[in-house]
Amino acid sequence: DTEVTQTPKHLVMGMTNKKSLKCEQHMGHRAMYWYKQKAKKPPELMFVYSYEKLSINESVPSRFSPECPNSSLLNLHLHALQPEDSALYLCASSQLGLAVTDTQYFGPGTRLTVL
Amino acid sequence: KNEVEQSPQNLTAQEGEFITINCSYSVGISALHWLQQHPGGGIVSLFMLSSGKKKHGRLIATINIQEKHSSLHITASHPRDSAVYICAVRSEGYGGSQGNLIFGKGTKLSVKP
């Protein structure tokens, strides 16, 4: 199984809502990533978890809250988002995180619209 | 100036043509990735290179570490190759961003039948 799955595929939420994005992989990877991608732009790294611990937070606003409950799951909790947060949110995983030979496997993304 | 530059930004080709997409970078790297993103979002990792050349089917990727340049070639292009191709480098810097991917802006390829 070389797949990273993300749910939901699409999400529309209001600025006062609380929602969560989910990501799952069963490849035994110990590093998991959240990226944000705006239209026609490359992905921007948000968070990196390594061995279920948050290792990198790229100055992301606190309205985005990541959680890694176990080595296969990664959540992104959303609260009080702004319309400019509308984007494609991509999850990825890799075996170790920083090894030269590490390839990141990407999920299909969740397309988020904030009204 | 971006640390990873791709050219061209947009590319239209006829089915069967040989295609080249270029990537130049200005930072020290430990590896370079070529990624493919289809409309709708999902990203697929095509190659990871740290030297030389790799081939997979109709795709060939090369890297010249001295010149800080990589190319992705597609032979006998097909409409299903239409996608955005993204070059990303794994930096060898220090600190919190060590080893993270730095992405180019992508090249949008359209292959016409």
Contacts between the chains, C-beta under 8 A, distances in Angstrom:
chain1	res1	chain2	res2	distance
A	37	B	41	7.6
A	40	B	106	8.0
A	41	B	105	7.1
A	42	B	86	6.1
A	42	B	88	7.8
A	42	B	103	3.5
A	42	B	104	6.4
A	42	B	105	5.5
A	42	B	106	6.0
A	43	B	43	7.5
A	43	B	103	5.8
A	45	B	100	5.7
A	45	B	101	7.1
A	48	B	100	7.1
A	55	B	96	7.9
A	56	B	96	5.5
A	56	B	97	7.2
A	56	B	100	6.9
A	88	B	41	4.9
A	90	B	41	7.1
A	90	B	43	6.5
A	92	B	43	7.7
A	97	B	99	7.0
A	98	B	98	6.7
A	98	B	99	3.7
A	99	B	99	8.0
A	100	B	30	4.6
A	100	B	31	5.4
A	100	B	50	6.4
A	100	B	90	7.2
A	101	B	31	7.6
A	101	B	48	7.5
A	102	B	90	7.7
A	102	B	99	7.9
A	103	B	33	7.3
A	103	B	45	5.2
A	103	B	48	5.2
A	104	B	33	7.5
A	104	B	45	6.4
A	104	B	101	6.8
A	105	B	45	6.6
A	106	B	35	7.6
A	106	B	42	6.6
A	106	B	43	3.7
A	106	B	44	7.2
A	106	B	45	7.2
A	107	B	42	7.2
A	108	B	40	7.4
A	108	B	41	5.9
A	108	B	42	4.0
A	109	B	40	8.0
A	109	B	41	3.7
A	109	B	42	6.4
A	109	B	43	7.9
A	111	B	41	6.7
